[in-house]
Structure formats: C-alpha cells, structure tokens
Amino acid sequence: MASLASFEEVLLSPKPGLVCPDSAGSHSDMNWATFAAGASALAPFWRVQALEGARFPHYKPLEELGANLRLVGREMESAMFEATGGVNTHKGLIFALSLIVGASGLCFSRGRTSKDSVLKTAGDLIRASVTEEMEDIGRRGRRGEELTHGEKIYFLHGIGGIRAEAKNGFPSVKKGLDALEEAVSRGAALRDAAISALLVLMAECEDTNVMHRGGVRFWSGEYKEMTRDAMAKFDPVDPRFYESVRYLDKRLIERGASPGGAADLLACTLFMYRSII
C-alpha cells in the first residue's frame, strides 16, 4: 500500500506546481519518470519499515523504533539517489511515510488500528528526537553555522515544516484524509478526491519547499489565498471544475513554486486511506 501510494501520487494529474505525467511543474531537473525511478527504488523498503514496527518489543521505548526507522531511511535515500542519478525525488516522503508505515506495523501488532492511533504513534516515535534537533538548530544558528534551507526557515521564522508535522502526529494528514473520505462518500472518483485532499494539504501544511522557492511571505500570503480560492471553486464530484486547479498550476509555475511537502503528505494520506478501509 505504501508503494502504491507513492506511485499514485506521482501519476496524479493535474497537481499545481508539481511533477506529473503531463508536466514537470516548477521543476527543471526531473520529470515523472525520475519520480517513478525513485519510487521503484523505495518499493522493497516499505515492508522492512512495517516489520520494524510489527516486531518492536513492548518493553523498549518508542524513540528507539523511531531511530531504527531513520537508519533504514538512510539506506532508502541512498537507493533513491542511485536510481535517480542524484536527484532528490522522495527524501521528505522517506522521512514521513517511514514513520507512518512503522507506526502502522506497531499498532497492528498491538491491536490498535484506527487512523488516530497510527498517526499519534507516528508522532510518539519521533517527538523527543525532533525536539532535540530543533533546539540544536537554534544553537547552531546562533553560532553562525551553516544551515540547510529547512533549518534556516526554522531558525529565522520558527516554522518547523515536516519535523513539526511529524512530531505533532501529522495533523495535516488527518485533514487531508477527512477531505478525501468525504469526497469519496459523495461519489467522487479516487483521482478527483485525491486532488481535493491535495488542495487541503497545500492550505494546511507548513511547506518549506514553497517557502524555499517563493519566500515565507509568499507562502503565508499569496500562496495560501490562491490555494484556498482553488479549493472553494473545485468540486471533486464534477470534473468540469478543474479550471481552478489548472489556473493555480499556471500561477505556481510562473512563480517557480512547488508544494513538494504537500505532495509527500498526499502520499501519506493515500496510504492511510488504503490501510484503514
């Protein structure tokens, strides 16, 4: 289900500013085939992450499972980069979906299979280490050390991005999943429901990919306004309402902005949808 979700995300179209089969979105260094290569390289590892959770001993602290998942995640990154020729297609997804898949294995083995249990457990696995990482970013930033793009955004603006999303139990994924399930219950096809969920995720999550390319002010202002306008006009039950999504795609490509964080969370949402039905 995790592998399928990763392929469903890249094959979904149209996705504003994102790579899909008929567009490279705001990217010049990758296309959908690059993403397919990355997703293929990751496919064998999702079972490993699930079993890490399913076989984790009751008596050990959950943070240890989080550390185990991240160790496997480094192997996944290496496999991805080898398959894509050094292009980062799924680094954010490896972090987020590994936690959710590992938490799913753990919860299944302990008889707790609700979506709330899985997402809360995913946050529990990483909360302590992520909090420590964020404190370390502040210390390094104050010393003037070099920071990554995401670390700079946290140091300067206090925006935690995917780290905060994970440690808080993936609240954006919950909202995306609610939107997807609601659309399906109204009779929408999964493809159209997934677009509806993506727009919700774009509006809700702290997407440092957008901030890096367009700036924090653009993300908190114009980007949010355009996304919410597209949400208001899009009806997943009626495919004629795709005009607002295509217009948003055009505007984001003009700005060179790509909501890659929301795309990663959409794959997580699709996994959660399949794992609880």
BAFI-26310 format. One line per 10 residues: number of its first residue (from 1); their letters; for each residue y, x, z of N, C-alpha, C. Coordinates in steps of 0.02 Angstrom, whole numbers, padded with zeros to 5 digits, always signed. Layout:
N
NUM	a	Y:X:Z:Y:X:Z:Y:X:Z; ...
END
This chain:
277
1	maslasfeev	-00061:+00041:+00000:+00000:+00000:+00000:+00063:+00043:+00000; +00062:+00099:+00035:+00119:+00143:+00035:+00131:+00174:-00034; +00077:+00195:-00065:+00082:+00224:-00132:+00107:+00171:-00182; +00079:+00111:-00177:+00101:+00057:-00222:+00175:+00043:-00211; +00198:+00041:-00149:+00268:+00026:-00134:+00314:+00079:-00165; +00293:+00142:-00163:+00335:+00195:-00191:+00341:+00188:-00267; +00288:+00165:-00300:+00291:+00154:-00372:+00329:+00090:-00388; +00320:+00038:-00348:+00357:-00024:-00359:+00432:-00012:-00356; +00453:+00030:-00310:+00525:+00044:-00302:+00553:+00077:-00365; +00520:+00129:-00391:+00548:+00164:-00448:+00544:+00122:-00511
11	llspkpglvc	+00494:+00079:-00517:+00487:+00038:-00577:+00530:-00024:-00577; +00559:-00040:-00519:+00602:-00099:-00513:+00667:-00088:-00552; +00688:-00139:-00589:+00749:-00134:-00630:+00779:-00203:-00640; +00847:-00206:-00640:+00896:-00152:-00634:+00913:-00139:-00560; +00921:-00076:-00542:+00939:-00056:-00474:+01007:-00020:-00478; +01059:-00046:-00447:+01126:-00019:-00454:+01131:+00056:-00436; +01150:+00097:-00485:+01161:+00168:-00474:+01098:+00209:-00466; +01040:+00177:-00472:+00976:+00210:-00456:+00933:+00220:-00518; +00885:+00267:-00512:+00839:+00281:-00566:+00790:+00223:-00574; +00780:+00201:-00636:+00729:+00152:-00653:+00707:+00165:-00725
21	pdsagshsdm	+00658:+00129:-00751:+00632:+00146:-00818:+00683:+00144:-00874; +00734:+00102:-00868:+00782:+00096:-00923:+00849:+00131:-00908; +00853:+00169:-00854:+00915:+00203:-00838:+00902:+00259:-00788; +00942:+00312:-00793:+00940:+00366:-00743:+00992:+00354:-00688; +01026:+00295:-00692:+01075:+00280:-00641:+01131:+00331:-00639; +01149:+00353:-00580:+01202:+00402:-00571:+01176:+00473:-00571; +01115:+00484:-00595:+01083:+00550:-00591:+01079:+00582:-00660; +01088:+00647:-00662:+01082:+00685:-00724:+01023:+00733:-00722; +00991:+00740:-00664:+00937:+00790:-00657:+00868:+00758:-00649; +00863:+00692:-00660:+00799:+00659:-00651:+00798:+00593:-00689
31	nwatfaagas	+00737:+00568:-00702:+00728:+00502:-00731:+00667:+00470:-00698; +00647:+00412:-00724:+00592:+00376:-00690:+00527:+00416:-00692; +00517:+00456:-00745:+00456:+00496:-00750:+00455:+00550:-00695; +00514:+00577:-00679:+00519:+00625:-00624:+00497:+00592:-00558; +00521:+00531:-00548:+00503:+00495:-00487:+00429:+00477:-00486; +00402:+00459:-00544:+00331:+00443:-00547:+00289:+00504:-00530; +00311:+00563:-00554:+00276:+00625:-00537:+00278:+00639:-00462; +00337:+00628:-00433:+00343:+00638:-00361:+00300:+00590:-00321; +00301:+00526:-00341:+00261:+00475:-00307:+00187:+00490:-00313; +00166:+00514:-00371:+00095:+00531:-00382:+00073:+00588:-00336
41	alapfwrvqa	+00117:+00637:-00328:+00101:+00694:-00284:+00094:+00673:-00211; +00131:+00621:-00192:+00129:+00599:-00122:+00070:+00552:-00108; +00042:+00522:-00160:-00008:+00469:-00150:-00065:+00488:-00103; -00094:+00549:-00109:-00151:+00564:-00065:-00133:+00572:+00009; -00069:+00582:+00023:-00049:+00598:+00092:-00039:+00536:+00136; -00026:+00478:+00106:-00013:+00419:+00148:-00074:+00402:+00191; -00133:+00411:+00164:-00194:+00399:+00204:-00196:+00447:+00263; -00176:+00509:+00251:-00175:+00559:+00305:-00129:+00536:+00361; -00069:+00511:+00342:-00021:+00489:+00392:-00046:+00428:+00430; -00079:+00382:+00394:-00107:+00323:+00428:-00161:+00343:+00479
51	legarfphyk	-00203:+00391:+00459:-00256:+00412:+00505:-00229:+00452:+00563; -00174:+00489:+00553:-00141:+00523:+00609:-00125:+00472:+00664; -00100:+00414:+00643:-00084:+00362:+00692:-00146:+00328:+00719; -00193:+00310:+00676:-00252:+00272:+00698:-00295:+00312:+00747; -00296:+00378:+00739:-00339:+00420:+00781:-00302:+00451:+00840; -00239:+00433:+00849:-00200:+00466:+00902:-00223:+00443:+00971; -00237:+00491:+01016:-00263:+00473:+01083:-00213:+00432:+01124; -00238:+00386:+01163:-00196:+00343:+01206:-00157:+00384:+01258; -00187:+00438:+01281:-00159:+00474:+01338:-00103:+00523:+01319; -00092:+00532:+01255:-00040:+00580:+01235:+00027:+00545:+01223
61	pleelganlr	+00083:+00580:+01234:+00149:+00549:+01222:+00160:+00536:+01147; +00194:+00481:+01132:+00204:+00462:+01062:+00244:+00514:+01023; +00288:+00551:+01057:+00327:+00601:+01022:+00283:+00653:+00988; +00224:+00664:+01016:+00178:+00712:+00986:+00152:+00687:+00919; +00140:+00623:+00914:+00120:+00594:+00850:+00177:+00601:+00799; +00239:+00589:+00821:+00296:+00598:+00777:+00299:+00669:+00750; +00286:+00718:+00792:+00287:+00788:+00771:+00231:+00801:+00721; +00172:+00772:+00732:+00116:+00780:+00686:+00133:+00752:+00617; +00164:+00694:+00616:+00183:+00662:+00552:+00233:+00705:+00514; +00278:+00736:+00550:+00329:+00777:+00517:+00298:+00842:+00490
71	lvgremesam	+00247:+00867:+00524:+00211:+00926:+00497:+00178:+00909:+00431; +00144:+00853:+00427:+00115:+00831:+00364:+00170:+00818:+00313; +00226:+00792:+00337:+00282:+00779:+00293:+00307:+00842:+00257; +00304:+00899:+00290:+00324:+00961:+00257:+00276:+00978:+00200; +00212:+00966:+00210:+00164:+00976:+00155:+00179:+00928:+00098; +00199:+00868:+00114:+00216:+00818:+00063:+00277:+00841:+00023; +00326:+00868:+00057:+00386:+00893:+00022:+00367:+00948:-00027; +00325:+00994:-00006:+00303:+01048:-00050:+00268:+01021:-00111; +00224:+00972:-00101:+00188:+00942:-00158:+00236:+00906:-00205; +00285:+00872:-00176:+00335:+00837:-00217:+00374:+00886:-00259
81	featggvnth	+00400:+00939:-00229:+00441:+00987:-00266:+00401:+01021:-00320; +00338:+01035:-00307:+00295:+01066:-00358:+00286:+01019:-00417; +00277:+00954:-00403:+00265:+00905:-00456:+00327:+00890:-00497; +00386:+00895:-00465:+00449:+00876:-00499:+00488:+00935:-00525; +00461:+00995:-00518:+00498:+01054:-00540:+00559:+01069:-00497; +00553:+01055:-00432:+00606:+01070:-00385:+00657:+01015:-00375; +00646:+00956:-00404:+00693:+00900:-00397:+00673:+00859:-00336; +00723:+00843:-00294:+00710:+00802:-00235:+00711:+00728:-00253; +00652:+00700:-00261:+00647:+00628:-00276:+00632:+00586:-00214; +00597:+00613:-00165:+00570:+00571:-00111:+00577:+00600:-00041
91	kglifalsli	+00621:+00647:-00030:+00624:+00679:+00036:+00640:+00628:+00090; +00688:+00584:+00077:+00705:+00532:+00126:+00648:+00484:+00138; +00612:+00467:+00084:+00556:+00421:+00090:+00500:+00452:+00130; +00487:+00516:+00119:+00434:+00550:+00157:+00447:+00544:+00232; +00508:+00555:+00253:+00526:+00550:+00324:+00516:+00479:+00349; +00546:+00430:+00314:+00547:+00362:+00340:+00478:+00328:+00335; +00447:+00331:+00276:+00384:+00295:+00267:+00327:+00328:+00304; +00330:+00394:+00314:+00278:+00427:+00355:+00278:+00399:+00426; +00337:+00389:+00454:+00342:+00360:+00521:+00313:+00290:+00523; +00330:+00249:+00473:+00307:+00180:+00472:+00232:+00176:+00459
101	vgasglcfsr	+00207:+00217:+00414:+00135:+00217:+00400:+00096:+00242:+00461; +00121:+00296:+00492:+00088:+00321:+00552:+00090:+00271:+00609; +00147:+00237:+00617:+00152:+00185:+00669:+00106:+00126:+00653; +00097:+00111:+00588:+00051:+00057:+00569:-00020:+00074:+00590; -00040:+00137:+00577:-00107:+00158:+00597:-00117:+00153:+00672; -00066:+00175:+00709:-00070:+00173:+00782:-00074:+00101:+00807; -00030:+00058:+00781:-00028:-00011:+00804:-00093:-00048:+00786; -00118:-00035:+00725:-00181:-00067:+00705:-00237:-00048:+00752; -00240:+00016:+00771:-00295:+00038:+00814:-00289:+00009:+00884; -00228:-00013:+00902:-00218:-00040:+00969:-00207:-00116:+00969
111	grtskdsvlk	-00219:-00148:+00912:-00217:-00220:+00908:-00147:-00250:+00908; -00097:-00210:+00888:-00028:-00236:+00884:-00005:-00230:+00812; -00009:-00285:+00774:+00003:-00279:+00703:+00063:-00319:+00678; +00106:-00344:+00722:+00165:-00379:+00699:+00215:-00329:+00670; +00260:-00353:+00627:+00310:-00309:+00598:+00356:-00279:+00651; +00372:-00319:+00702:+00416:-00293:+00755:+00382:-00236:+00793; +00317:-00244:+00806:+00280:-00191:+00842:+00278:-00127:+00802; +00265:-00133:+00737:+00260:-00073:+00694:+00327:-00037:+00691; +00381:-00073:+00678:+00446:-00041:+00670:+00472:-00013:+00736; +00460:-00049:+00791:+00480:-00022:+00856:+00441:+00042:+00872
121	tagdlirasv	+00377:+00042:+00858:+00336:+00101:+00871:+00359:+00159:+00828; +00376:+00146:+00765:+00401:+00199:+00721:+00462:+00232:+00752; +00506:+00193:+00781:+00564:+00221:+00815:+00546:+00261:+00876; +00497:+00235:+00915:+00475:+00270:+00975:+00447:+00339:+00960; +00416:+00347:+00901:+00385:+00411:+00884:+00436:+00467:+00876; +00498:+00449:+00859:+00546:+00499:+00837:+00610:+00500:+00879; +00618:+00451:+00923:+00683:+00442:+00956:+00705:+00504:+00995; +00661:+00532:+01034:+00680:+00590:+01076:+00699:+00650:+01033; +00658:+00665:+00983:+00672:+00724:+00941:+00734:+00715:+00899; +00745:+00654:+00873:+00805:+00642:+00833:+00868:+00646:+00876
131	teemedigrr	+00864:+00620:+00936:+00922:+00625:+00982:+00938:+00698:+00996; +00887:+00739:+01006:+00897:+00810:+01017:+00926:+00844:+00955; +00902:+00824:+00896:+00928:+00852:+00833:+01002:+00836:+00825; +01021:+00775:+00841:+01091:+00755:+00834:+01136:+00794:+00882; +01112:+00805:+00942:+01150:+00845:+00990:+01157:+00917:+00964; +01104:+00942:+00933:+01106:+01010:+00905:+01155:+01015:+00847; +01159:+00963:+00806:+01207:+00962:+00751:+01278:+00968:+00778; +01292:+00932:+00832:+01358:+00936:+00863:+01373:+01006:+00888; +01325:+01038:+00920:+01335:+01106:+00945:+01347:+01155:+00887; +01306:+01150:+00835:+01313:+01195:+00778:+01378:+01184:+00740
141	grrgeelthg	+01397:+01121:+00736:+01460:+01105:+00702:+01520:+01133:+00739; +01519:+01128:+00804:+01575:+01154:+00845:+01578:+01230:+00841; +01521:+01263:+00829:+01521:+01335:+00822:+01539:+01357:+00750; +01548:+01310:+00706:+01566:+01326:+00637:+01508:+01346:+00594; +01446:+01331:+00615:+01388:+01349:+00575:+01382:+01303:+00513; +01347:+01326:+00463:+01339:+01287:+00402:+01293:+01227:+00415; +01314:+01169:+00390:+01276:+01108:+00399:+01258:+01078:+00331; +01204:+01039:+00329:+01187:+01003:+00268:+01237:+00946:+00258; +01233:+00914:+00200:+01279:+00859:+00185:+01273:+00804:+00237; +01211:+00785:+00252:+01200:+00732:+00302:+01223:+00753:+00371
151	ekiyflhgig	+01212:+00816:+00389:+01233:+00841:+00454:+01309:+00842:+00460; +01343:+00860:+00405:+01416:+00860:+00406:+01443:+00790:+00417; +01413:+00741:+00385:+01435:+00671:+00393:+01427:+00649:+00465; +01371:+00668:+00497:+01362:+00650:+00567:+01412:+00687:+00611; +01422:+00751:+00599:+01468:+00790:+00641:+01540:+00764:+00635; +01562:+00749:+00575:+01631:+00729:+00564:+01645:+00655:+00577; +01594:+00613:+00565:+01607:+00541:+00569:+01561:+00503:+00617; +01512:+00537:+00646:+01466:+00505:+00693:+01419:+00456:+00660; +01407:+00464:+00594:+01362:+00420:+00558:+01294:+00454:+00552; +01244:+00424:+00581:+01178:+00456:+00587:+01133:+00449:+00527
161	giraeakngf	+01147:+00403:+00481:+01107:+00395:+00421:+01034:+00377:+00437; +00988:+00408:+00401:+00917:+00391:+00408:+00891:+00410:+00476; +00919:+00461:+00508:+00897:+00480:+00575:+00910:+00422:+00624; +00971:+00395:+00621:+00988:+00339:+00666:+00947:+00278:+00649; +00937:+00265:+00584:+00897:+00208:+00563:+00827:+00213:+00593; +00797:+00272:+00590:+00729:+00281:+00615:+00725:+00274:+00690; +00769:+00307:+00725:+00763:+00307:+00798:+00779:+00239:+00829; +00814:+00197:+00790:+00830:+00129:+00814:+00778:+00077:+00792; +00722:+00101:+00763:+00670:+00055:+00744:+00680:+00020:+00678; +00716:+00052:+00633:+00727:+00028:+00565:+00755:-00043:+00562
171	psvkkgldal	+00815:-00053:+00591:+00845:-00121:+00590:+00862:-00145:+00519; +00880:-00099:+00474:+00896:-00120:+00406:+00833:-00145:+00370; +00776:-00113:+00383:+00714:-00135:+00352:+00696:-00205:+00375; +00708:-00221:+00438:+00696:-00288:+00463:+00736:-00339:+00423; +00800:-00323:+00411:+00843:-00370:+00374:+00822:-00374:+00301; +00804:-00317:+00272:+00780:-00318:+00203:+00716:-00358:+00196; +00671:-00351:+00245:+00608:-00388:+00244:+00620:-00462:+00251; +00667:-00481:+00295:+00684:-00552:+00302:+00710:-00580:+00236; +00753:-00542:+00202:+00780:-00565:+00138:+00725:-00572:+00085; +00680:-00524:+00083:+00626:-00526:+00034:+00580:-00586:+00047
181	eeavsrgaal	+00560:-00596:+00110:+00516:-00651:+00126:+00549:-00719:+00114; +00614:-00723:+00128:+00650:-00785:+00118:+00652:-00802:+00044; +00665:-00751:+00002:+00668:-00763:-00071:+00600:-00784:-00098; +00547:-00751:-00075:+00480:-00769:-00098:+00462:-00840:-00077; +00482:-00859:-00016:+00467:-00927:+00008:+00504:-00980:-00032; +00559:-00960:-00064:+00596:-01007:-00107:+00569:-01009:-00178; +00518:-00968:-00192:+00487:-00969:-00258:+00505:-00912:-00302; +00541:-00861:-00276:+00561:-00804:-00317:+00501:-00759:-00331; +00500:-00729:-00390:+00451:-00677:-00405:+00465:-00617:-00361; +00413:-00576:-00348:+00422:-00519:-00303:+00475:-00471:-00330
191	rdaaisallv	+00478:-00462:-00396:+00528:-00417:-00425:+00599:-00441:-00408; +00612:-00506:-00416:+00679:-00532:-00402:+00693:-00533:-00327; +00642:-00547:-00287:+00650:-00545:-00214:+00666:-00474:-00191; +00635:-00424:-00224:+00647:-00355:-00206:+00719:-00334:-00221; +00748:-00359:-00275:+00818:-00345:-00291:+00863:-00375:-00237; +00846:-00435:-00215:+00884:-00467:-00161:+00881:-00425:-00098; +00821:-00400:-00082:+00813:-00357:-00023:+00852:-00292:-00030; +00852:-00264:-00090:+00890:-00201:-00102:+00964:-00211:-00089; +00992:-00266:-00112:+01063:-00279:-00101:+01078:-00285:-00026; +01034:-00317:+00011:+01043:-00321:+00084:+01041:-00252:+00115
201	lmaecedtnv	+00993:-00211:+00094:+00987:-00143:+00121:+01049:-00102:+00104; +01075:-00109:+00043:+01135:-00073:+00023:+01194:-00093:+00067; +01198:-00157:+00085:+01253:-00181:+00127:+01245:-00160:+00200; +01183:-00151:+00222:+01171:-00141:+00293:+01164:-00068:+00314; +01129:-00026:+00274:+01110:+00040:+00299:+01167:+00091:+00292; +01163:+00143:+00333:+01210:+00199:+00330:+01184:+00248:+00277; +01206:+00238:+00216:+01178:+00276:+00160:+01218:+00339:+00148; +01193:+00395:+00174:+01230:+00458:+00167:+01228:+00484:+00095; +01183:+00459:+00053:+01184:+00477:-00018:+01248:+00451:-00050; +01266:+00390:-00035:+01328:+00361:-00061:+01388:+00399:-00033
211	mhrggvrfws	+01386:+00414:+00031:+01442:+00449:+00063:+01451:+00519:+00033; +01396:+00553:+00020:+01400:+00620:-00008:+01432:+00620:-00077; +01414:+00571:-00118:+01439:+00569:-00186:+01508:+00536:-00192; +01520:+00485:-00150:+01582:+00447:-00157:+01630:+00453:-00100; +01607:+00481:-00044:+01650:+00487:+00015:+01639:+00430:+00064; +01652:+00444:+00128:+01641:+00394:+00181:+01688:+00334:+00171; +01749:+00347:+00151:+01796:+00292:+00142:+01773:+00245:+00086; +01747:+00273:+00031:+01721:+00232:-00023:+01662:+00190:+00002; +01616:+00222:+00040:+01557:+00187:+00065:+01577:+00128:+00111; +01623:+00140:+00156:+01641:+00089:+00205:+01687:+00035:+00176
221	geykemtrda	+01719:+00049:+00119:+01766:+00002:+00089:+01742:-00028:+00025; +01759:+00004:-00031:+01746:-00025:-00097:+01671:-00036:-00109; +01630:+00011:-00089:+01557:+00004:-00100:+01530:-00057:-00064; +01549:-00065:-00001:+01525:-00123:+00038:+01550:-00188:+00006; +01613:-00189:-00014:+01641:-00250:-00044:+01604:-00268:-00109; +01593:-00219:-00153:+01559:-00232:-00216:+01488:-00256:-00204; +01453:-00226:-00155:+01384:-00245:-00141:+01380:-00315:-00114; +01425:-00332:-00068:+01423:-00400:-00040:+01443:-00452:-00092; +01487:-00434:-00138:+01505:-00480:-00192:+01444:-00493:-00237; +01407:-00439:-00252:+01346:-00447:-00293:+01295:-00489:-00257
231	makfdpvdpr	+01288:-00479:-00191:+01241:-00519:-00151:+01258:-00593:-00154; +01323:-00608:-00148:+01345:-00678:-00147:+01331:-00713:-00214; +01332:-00675:-00268:+01325:-00705:-00335:+01253:-00703:-00360; +01210:-00664:-00329:+01141:-00656:-00354:+01095:-00707:-00323; +01058:-00742:-00364:+01008:-00790:-00341:+00939:-00766:-00366; +00896:-00742:-00321:+00831:-00715:-00343:+00785:-00768:-00375; +00799:-00831:-00364:+00758:-00884:-00393:+00777:-00898:-00465; +00836:-00876:-00485:+00861:-00890:-00553:+00879:-00824:-00586; +00838:-00797:-00631:+00851:-00732:-00662:+00917:-00729:-00701; +00948:-00787:-00715:+01011:-00786:-00752:+01067:-00754:-00711
241	fyesvryldk	+01056:-00746:-00647:+01109:-00722:-00603:+01110:-00645:-00596; +01079:-00610:-00644:+01078:-00537:-00641:+01144:-00505:-00663; +01190:-00543:-00688:+01252:-00514:-00711:+01288:-00475:-00656; +01288:-00502:-00595:+01323:-00468:-00540:+01289:-00402:-00523; +01223:-00398:-00528:+01186:-00337:-00514:+01201:-00284:-00567; +01203:-00306:-00630:+01218:-00259:-00685:+01290:-00234:-00681; +01335:-00276:-00660:+01405:-00255:-00652:+01411:-00203:-00596; +01376:-00215:-00540:+01376:-00167:-00485:+01347:-00100:-00508; +01294:-00103:-00547:+01263:-00042:-00575:+01315:-00003:-00616; +01351:-00038:-00659:+01402:-00006:-00701:+01455:+00028:-00658
251	rliergaspg	+01479:-00007:-00607:+01531:+00021:-00564:+01508:+00082:-00525; +01446:+00080:-00500:+01420:+00138:-00462:+01409:+00198:-00507; +01385:+00186:-00568:+01376:+00242:-00614:+01443:+00273:-00632; +01494:+00232:-00641:+01562:+00258:-00654:+01586:+00302:-00597; +01568:+00284:-00535:+01589:+00324:-00477:+01540:+00381:-00462; +01483:+00383:-00497:+01433:+00434:-00483:+01399:+00424:-00416; +01398:+00362:-00391:+01369:+00348:-00326:+01299:+00320:-00333; +01254:+00343:-00291:+01184:+00322:-00294:+01159:+00304:-00224; +01141:+00240:-00213:+01117:+00220:-00146:+01044:+00238:-00135; +01030:+00303:-00135:+00962:+00327:-00127:+00931:+00310:-00060
261	gaadllactl	+00973:+00307:-00008:+00947:+00289:+00058:+00921:+00218:+00058; +00958:+00172:+00026:+00936:+00103:+00021:+00872:+00097:-00019; +00865:+00139:-00072:+00805:+00138:-00112:+00744:+00159:-00071; +00752:+00211:-00029:+00698:+00232:+00014:+00677:+00176:+00062; +00727:+00142:+00089:+00713:+00088:+00136:+00683:+00027:+00100; +00698:+00019:+00036:+00666:-00035:-00002:+00592:-00021:-00008; +00572:+00041:-00022:+00501:+00057:-00025:+00468:+00043:+00043; +00502:+00059:+00097:+00476:+00044:+00164:+00469:-00031:+00173; +00518:-00069:+00148:+00516:-00142:+00154:+00458:-00171:+00115; +00446:-00145:+00054:+00391:-00169:+00014:+00324:-00153:+00047
271	fmyrsii	+00319:-00094:+00078:+00259:-00078:+00115:+00248:-00127:+00172; +00301:-00140:+00211:+00295:-00186:+00267:+00276:-00255:+00244; +00304:-00278:+00189:+00288:-00344:+00162:+00213:-00349:+00146; +00187:-00298:+00113:+00116:-00299:+00094:+00071:-00291:+00154; +00093:-00255:+00205:+00049:-00238:+00261:+00043:-00295:+00311; +00088:-00345:+00307:+00085:-00398:+00359:+00068:-00466:+00330; +00056:-00470:+00263:+00038:-00535:+00234:-00038:-00543:+00232
END
